[in-house]
Amino acid sequence: MHAAGDSGETGKPVASAAQKSQPFGPSDRLYAAIGDFLADHRLSVDPVNYAFAHRVLSQPKGPLAVSVARLTDGGVRLTSRDIEDMGGPVIAPGATVERSEEADDTPAESPNATMQALVARTQMQVEDFADTVAGLRAETQVFGRDLLAGADAIRSASGEAVEDITRLATTMLDRVQAAEARLAAATVEAEALRVELEAARDDARRDPLTGLANRRAFEDAFAEESAAGTSICVALCDIDHFKSVNDRFGHAVGDRVLKVIAQALREACGDHLVARYGGEEFAILFTGVPIEDAVTTLDSARGAVAAKRYRLRETDAPLGAVTFSGGVSAYVDRDVMGSVMGRADRLLYAAKADGRNMIKADGEKSQQSARDTPEKS
């Protein structure tokens, strides 16, 4: 197999001077046909698409080639979804792939791969829309020219001219109806893609365990609110002695504790963004409220969690008190995210150092209920 050179604007491989000087043999013809195939269907020149085209063109009477011929009859172009359905995974433009023979037909299942596939399918769908509309416009223009030419013939009262116009109108009507059917099908697929993209985008910004926003979503929201000049306070919370919970009871119980804290923060903070920032750490983006209100809200969640006594679901044995500590810092003019998060983080660890189960804030006294003050450890 020849090594592929740089790709031109059409996506076809550029042959070397040595190759150009040699007569075209079977391999050269196959190589050129693959380039034409990828260009005609607007497929990116990557290993997977190249291999798919090679399978089709090297076995022109094989079942895959027959399926492709049937699907593309009438000038229809292959889409990424078509290739996926026929055994080739969708690869976003510019992506690379390494696959073993055993995993040849196994599509990637990671969220990133899913998003890449949806993006590739959306790009192809947009191109299909453009081609359909352009084709419909071109056919309409041709019909208009032919109709004007036929109008002159009609004036001469020629029976043959009337038959030509009738035939032309019938042909154009058939073409318009076919184009409308293609547009309707493309519209349905585009709507389905839109729904899938929204779901994938939401999944990419959400923590799967707690259902909270993830770190990426939090950082994006911070950037948006700070750019808009919104009053912002940032809180960082960390579950006290969480490692001990995991060590004593296992990660399944640890996951339940994370969900309990997430639910308490979600309920207490209302419309303010609560995110799982990483591990046992949570972040809250308070907007439009003074820091005193942010501290009061966060402390209500802390008190609600600390007041409960938890038991193991399997044995009903007591789990003991579950508490968290937090730090709250206000965003100031020309602040950056790193600085305000850094202040909140230092306040969080000051709360840990002072005995845990408390909230510390910029210039404020620690917030902690006397009845649930833990022993220092």
C-alpha positions as CSV (number, residue, x, y, z in Angstrom):
1,M,0.0,0.0,0.0
2,H,1.3,3.4,-0.9
3,A,2.0,5.9,1.9
4,A,-0.5,8.8,1.8
5,G,1.0,12.2,1.1
6,D,-0.3,15.6,2.0
7,S,-4.0,16.1,1.3
8,G,-5.2,18.8,-1.0
9,E,-8.4,20.8,-0.6
10,T,-10.5,18.0,-2.0
11,G,-9.2,15.6,0.6
12,K,-7.6,13.4,-2.1
13,P,-4.0,12.1,-1.5
14,V,-1.3,13.9,-3.5
15,A,0.9,11.4,-5.4
16,S,4.7,11.8,-5.3
17,A,6.6,12.7,-8.5
18,A,8.0,9.1,-8.6
19,Q,4.4,7.7,-8.5
20,K,3.3,10.1,-11.2
21,S,6.0,8.9,-13.5
22,Q,5.0,5.2,-13.2
23,P,2.2,3.7,-15.2
24,F,-1.0,3.1,-13.5
25,G,-1.3,-0.5,-12.2
26,P,-4.2,-2.1,-10.2
27,S,-2.9,-0.9,-6.9
28,D,-2.5,2.7,-8.2
29,R,-6.1,2.6,-9.6
30,L,-7.4,1.3,-6.3
31,Y,-5.5,4.0,-4.4
32,A,-6.9,6.7,-6.6
33,A,-10.4,5.2,-6.4
34,I,-10.3,5.3,-2.6
35,G,-9.3,9.0,-2.7
36,D,-12.2,9.7,-5.1
37,F,-14.6,7.8,-2.9
38,L,-13.6,9.7,0.3
39,A,-13.8,13.1,-1.6
40,D,-17.2,12.3,-3.2
41,H,-18.7,11.4,0.2
42,R,-16.9,14.2,2.0
43,L,-15.3,11.8,4.4
44,S,-12.1,12.8,6.3
45,V,-8.9,11.0,5.3
46,D,-8.3,8.9,8.4
47,P,-7.4,5.2,8.9
48,V,-11.0,4.1,9.6
49,N,-12.6,5.8,6.6
50,Y,-9.7,4.7,4.4
51,A,-10.1,1.1,5.6
52,F,-13.9,1.3,5.0
53,A,-13.4,2.6,1.4
54,H,-10.7,-0.1,0.8
55,R,-13.2,-2.8,1.8
56,V,-15.8,-1.4,-0.5
57,L,-13.7,-0.9,-3.5
58,S,-11.4,-3.9,-3.3
59,Q,-14.4,-6.3,-3.2
60,P,-16.9,-4.6,-5.6
61,K,-19.2,-7.6,-5.6
62,G,-19.0,-8.2,-1.8
63,P,-21.9,-7.7,0.5
64,L,-20.6,-4.4,1.9
65,A,-20.1,-3.0,-1.6
66,V,-23.6,-4.1,-2.6
67,S,-25.1,-2.4,0.5
68,V,-23.2,0.8,-0.3
69,A,-24.4,0.7,-3.9
70,R,-28.0,0.2,-2.8
71,L,-27.7,3.0,-0.2
72,T,-26.1,5.5,-2.6
73,D,-28.3,4.8,-5.6
74,G,-29.4,8.1,-7.2
75,G,-26.4,10.1,-6.0
76,V,-27.0,9.9,-2.3
77,R,-23.9,10.6,-0.2
78,L,-22.8,8.3,2.7
79,T,-23.1,9.8,6.1
80,S,-21.1,8.9,9.2
81,R,-24.2,7.2,10.6
82,D,-24.4,5.0,7.5
83,I,-20.8,3.9,7.9
84,E,-21.3,3.2,11.6
85,D,-24.4,1.1,10.8
86,M,-22.4,-0.9,8.2
87,G,-19.6,-1.7,10.6
88,G,-17.4,1.4,10.6
89,P,-17.3,3.5,13.8
90,V,-17.8,7.2,13.5
91,I,-14.6,9.3,13.8
92,A,-14.7,13.0,14.1
93,P,-12.7,15.0,11.6
94,G,-9.0,15.2,12.6
95,A,-9.3,12.4,15.2
96,T,-7.0,9.4,15.1
97,V,-7.8,5.8,16.1
98,E,-5.9,2.7,17.0
99,R,-7.9,-0.5,16.9
100,S,-7.0,-4.2,17.3
101,E,-8.5,-6.8,15.0
102,E,-10.5,-8.2,17.9
103,A,-12.1,-4.8,18.6
104,D,-12.6,-3.8,14.9
105,D,-16.4,-3.5,15.1
106,T,-16.7,-2.2,18.6
107,P,-17.6,1.5,18.8
108,A,-16.1,3.6,21.5
109,E,-18.3,4.1,24.5
110,S,-16.6,6.9,26.4
111,P,-18.5,10.3,26.8
112,N,-15.8,12.0,24.7
113,A,-16.1,9.5,21.9
114,T,-19.9,9.8,22.0
115,M,-19.6,13.6,21.7
116,Q,-17.2,13.3,18.8
117,A,-19.6,10.9,17.0
118,L,-22.5,13.3,17.5
119,V,-20.4,16.3,16.3
120,A,-19.4,14.3,13.2
121,R,-23.0,13.3,12.5
122,T,-24.2,16.9,13.0
123,Q,-21.5,18.3,10.6
124,M,-22.6,15.7,8.0
125,Q,-26.2,16.6,8.5
126,V,-25.6,20.3,8.0
127,E,-23.7,19.5,4.8
128,D,-26.7,17.4,3.6
129,F,-29.0,20.2,4.3
130,A,-26.9,22.6,2.3
131,D,-26.6,20.2,-0.6
132,T,-30.3,19.5,-0.7
133,V,-31.2,23.2,-0.7
134,A,-28.6,24.0,-3.3
135,G,-29.8,21.1,-5.5
136,L,-33.4,22.3,-5.1
137,R,-32.4,25.8,-6.0
138,A,-30.5,24.6,-9.1
139,E,-33.4,22.5,-10.3
140,T,-35.8,25.4,-9.8
141,Q,-33.6,27.7,-11.9
142,V,-33.3,25.1,-14.7
143,F,-37.1,24.6,-14.6
144,G,-37.7,28.4,-14.8
145,R,-35.4,28.7,-17.8
146,D,-37.0,25.8,-19.5
147,L,-40.5,27.1,-18.7
148,L,-39.8,30.5,-20.2
149,A,-38.4,28.8,-23.3
150,G,-41.5,26.6,-23.5
151,A,-43.8,29.6,-23.1
152,D,-42.6,31.1,-26.4
153,A,-43.3,27.7,-28.0
154,I,-46.8,27.6,-26.5
155,R,-47.6,30.9,-28.1
156,S,-47.0,29.3,-31.5
157,A,-49.8,26.8,-30.5
158,S,-47.7,23.8,-31.3
159,G,-49.1,20.6,-29.9
160,E,-45.6,19.2,-29.5
161,A,-44.5,22.2,-27.4
162,V,-47.5,21.7,-25.1
163,E,-46.5,18.1,-24.6
164,D,-42.9,19.2,-23.8
165,I,-44.1,21.7,-21.2
166,T,-46.4,19.1,-19.6
167,R,-43.6,16.6,-19.5
168,L,-41.2,19.3,-18.1
169,A,-43.7,20.3,-15.4
170,T,-44.3,16.6,-14.4
171,T,-40.6,16.0,-14.2
172,M,-40.0,19.1,-12.1
173,L,-42.9,18.2,-9.8
174,D,-41.4,14.8,-9.2
175,R,-38.0,16.3,-8.4
176,V,-39.5,18.9,-6.0
177,Q,-41.5,16.2,-4.2
178,A,-38.4,14.1,-3.9
179,A,-36.4,17.1,-2.5
180,E,-39.2,17.8,-0.1
181,A,-39.1,14.2,1.1
182,R,-35.3,14.5,1.6
183,L,-35.7,17.7,3.5
184,A,-38.4,16.2,5.7
185,A,-36.2,13.2,6.5
186,A,-33.2,15.5,7.2
187,T,-35.3,17.6,9.5
188,V,-36.4,14.6,11.5
189,E,-32.8,13.4,11.8
190,A,-31.6,16.9,12.7
191,E,-34.1,17.2,15.5
192,A,-33.0,13.8,16.9
193,L,-29.4,14.9,16.7
194,R,-30.2,18.1,18.5
195,V,-31.8,16.2,21.4
196,E,-28.9,13.8,21.6
197,L,-26.4,16.6,21.5
198,E,-28.2,18.4,24.4
199,A,-28.2,15.2,26.4
200,A,-24.5,14.5,25.7
201,R,-23.6,18.1,26.6
202,D,-25.5,17.9,29.8
203,D,-23.8,14.6,30.7
204,A,-20.4,16.1,30.0
205,R,-21.1,18.8,32.6
206,R,-22.7,16.7,35.3
207,D,-21.2,14.4,38.0
208,P,-22.7,10.9,37.5
209,L,-22.7,9.9,41.2
210,T,-24.4,12.9,42.8
211,G,-26.2,14.5,39.8
212,L,-24.6,17.8,40.6
213,A,-22.7,20.0,38.1
214,N,-19.1,19.0,37.7
215,R,-15.9,21.1,37.9
216,R,-16.0,22.1,34.3
217,A,-19.6,23.4,34.6
218,F,-18.7,25.3,37.7
219,E,-15.7,27.0,36.1
220,D,-17.8,27.9,33.0
221,A,-20.5,29.4,35.2
222,F,-18.0,31.4,37.2
223,A,-16.5,32.8,34.0
224,E,-19.9,33.8,32.7
225,E,-21.1,35.4,35.9
226,S,-17.8,37.3,36.5
227,A,-17.8,38.6,32.9
228,A,-21.4,39.9,33.4
229,G,-20.3,41.8,36.5
230,T,-22.5,39.7,38.8
231,S,-21.9,39.8,42.6
232,I,-20.3,36.5,43.3
233,C,-19.3,34.5,46.4
234,V,-17.5,31.2,46.2
235,A,-17.7,28.4,48.8
236,L,-15.6,25.3,49.1
237,C,-16.7,22.4,51.3
238,D,-15.0,19.2,52.3
239,I,-16.5,16.2,54.2
240,D,-14.8,15.7,57.5
241,H,-12.9,12.5,58.1
242,F,-14.1,11.1,54.7
243,K,-11.1,8.8,54.3
244,S,-12.0,7.2,57.6
245,V,-15.5,6.5,56.3
246,N,-14.1,4.8,53.2
247,D,-11.5,2.8,55.2
248,R,-14.0,1.6,57.8
249,F,-17.1,1.0,55.8
250,G,-16.0,0.8,52.1
251,H,-16.5,3.0,49.1
252,A,-20.1,2.1,48.6
253,V,-21.0,3.7,52.0
254,G,-18.6,6.6,51.1
255,D,-20.7,7.1,47.9
256,R,-23.9,7.3,49.9
257,V,-22.3,9.9,52.2
258,L,-21.4,12.0,49.1
259,K,-25.0,11.8,47.9
260,V,-26.3,12.9,51.4
261,I,-24.0,16.0,51.4
262,A,-24.9,16.8,47.8
263,Q,-28.6,16.6,48.5
264,A,-28.3,18.8,51.6
265,L,-26.3,21.4,49.7
266,R,-28.7,21.3,46.8
267,E,-31.8,21.8,49.1
268,A,-30.2,24.6,51.1
269,C,-28.7,26.6,48.3
270,G,-31.7,26.7,46.0
271,D,-31.0,28.4,42.7
272,H,-27.3,28.9,43.5
273,L,-25.0,26.5,41.6
274,V,-23.7,23.5,43.6
275,A,-21.0,21.4,42.0
276,R,-19.0,18.4,43.0
277,Y,-15.5,19.9,42.6
278,G,-13.5,16.7,43.0
279,G,-13.4,13.7,45.4
280,E,-15.2,14.7,48.7
281,E,-15.0,18.4,47.8
282,F,-18.0,20.5,46.8
283,A,-18.1,24.1,45.4
284,I,-21.0,26.5,45.5
285,L,-21.3,29.6,43.3
286,F,-23.5,32.2,45.1
287,T,-24.7,35.0,42.8
288,G,-26.5,38.2,43.6
289,V,-26.2,37.9,47.4
290,P,-23.9,39.4,50.0
291,I,-21.3,37.1,51.7
292,E,-23.3,37.2,54.9
293,D,-26.2,35.5,53.2
294,A,-24.0,33.0,51.5
295,V,-22.5,32.0,54.9
296,T,-25.9,31.7,56.5
297,T,-27.2,29.5,53.7
298,L,-24.2,27.2,53.7
299,D,-24.2,27.0,57.5
300,S,-27.9,25.9,57.4
301,A,-26.8,22.9,55.3
302,R,-23.9,22.2,57.6
303,G,-26.2,22.2,60.6
304,A,-28.8,20.0,59.0
305,V,-26.2,17.4,58.0
306,A,-24.5,17.4,61.5
307,A,-27.9,17.1,63.3
308,K,-28.7,13.7,61.7
309,R,-27.4,10.4,62.8
310,Y,-26.8,7.9,60.1
311,R,-27.0,4.1,60.1
312,L,-25.7,1.4,57.7
313,R,-28.5,0.2,55.4
314,E,-27.3,-3.4,55.5
315,T,-26.8,-3.9,59.2
316,D,-28.6,-0.9,60.8
317,A,-25.3,-0.3,62.7
318,P,-24.6,3.4,63.5
319,L,-22.4,5.2,61.1
320,G,-21.9,8.1,63.4
321,A,-22.0,11.8,62.8
322,V,-21.3,13.1,59.2
323,T,-20.1,16.6,59.0
324,F,-18.4,19.0,56.6
325,S,-16.3,22.1,56.8
326,G,-16.4,25.1,54.4
327,G,-14.7,28.3,53.4
328,V,-16.5,31.3,51.7
329,S,-14.8,34.1,49.9
330,A,-16.3,37.1,47.9
331,Y,-15.2,37.9,44.4
332,V,-13.7,41.4,44.2
333,D,-13.2,43.7,41.2
334,R,-10.5,42.4,38.8
335,D,-10.3,39.1,40.7
336,V,-9.5,35.9,38.9
337,M,-10.9,32.5,39.6
338,G,-7.7,31.1,41.0
339,S,-7.4,33.9,43.6
340,V,-10.9,33.7,44.9
341,M,-10.9,29.9,44.9
342,G,-7.5,30.0,46.7
343,R,-8.9,32.2,49.5
344,A,-11.9,29.9,49.9
345,D,-9.6,26.9,50.0
346,R,-7.4,28.5,52.7
347,L,-10.5,29.3,54.8
348,L,-11.7,25.8,54.4
349,Y,-8.5,24.4,55.8
350,A,-8.6,27.0,58.6
351,A,-12.0,25.5,59.5
352,K,-10.5,22.0,59.5
353,A,-7.6,23.2,61.6
354,D,-9.9,24.8,64.1
355,G,-11.9,21.6,64.8
356,R,-14.0,20.9,61.6
357,N,-17.8,21.1,61.2
358,M,-17.7,24.9,60.8
359,I,-17.8,27.6,58.1
360,K,-15.2,30.3,57.8
361,A,-15.5,33.4,55.6
362,D,-13.6,36.5,54.7
363,G,-13.4,38.7,57.8
364,E,-16.1,36.7,59.6
365,K,-16.2,34.6,62.7
366,S,-16.6,30.9,62.3
367,Q,-20.2,29.6,62.0
368,Q,-20.8,26.6,64.1
369,S,-23.6,25.4,66.4
370,A,-22.6,24.8,69.9
371,R,-24.7,21.6,70.1
372,D,-22.8,19.9,67.3
373,T,-19.3,21.0,68.0
374,P,-17.0,18.0,67.3
375,E,-13.9,17.1,69.3
376,K,-10.7,18.2,67.7
377,S,-8.8,15.5,65.9
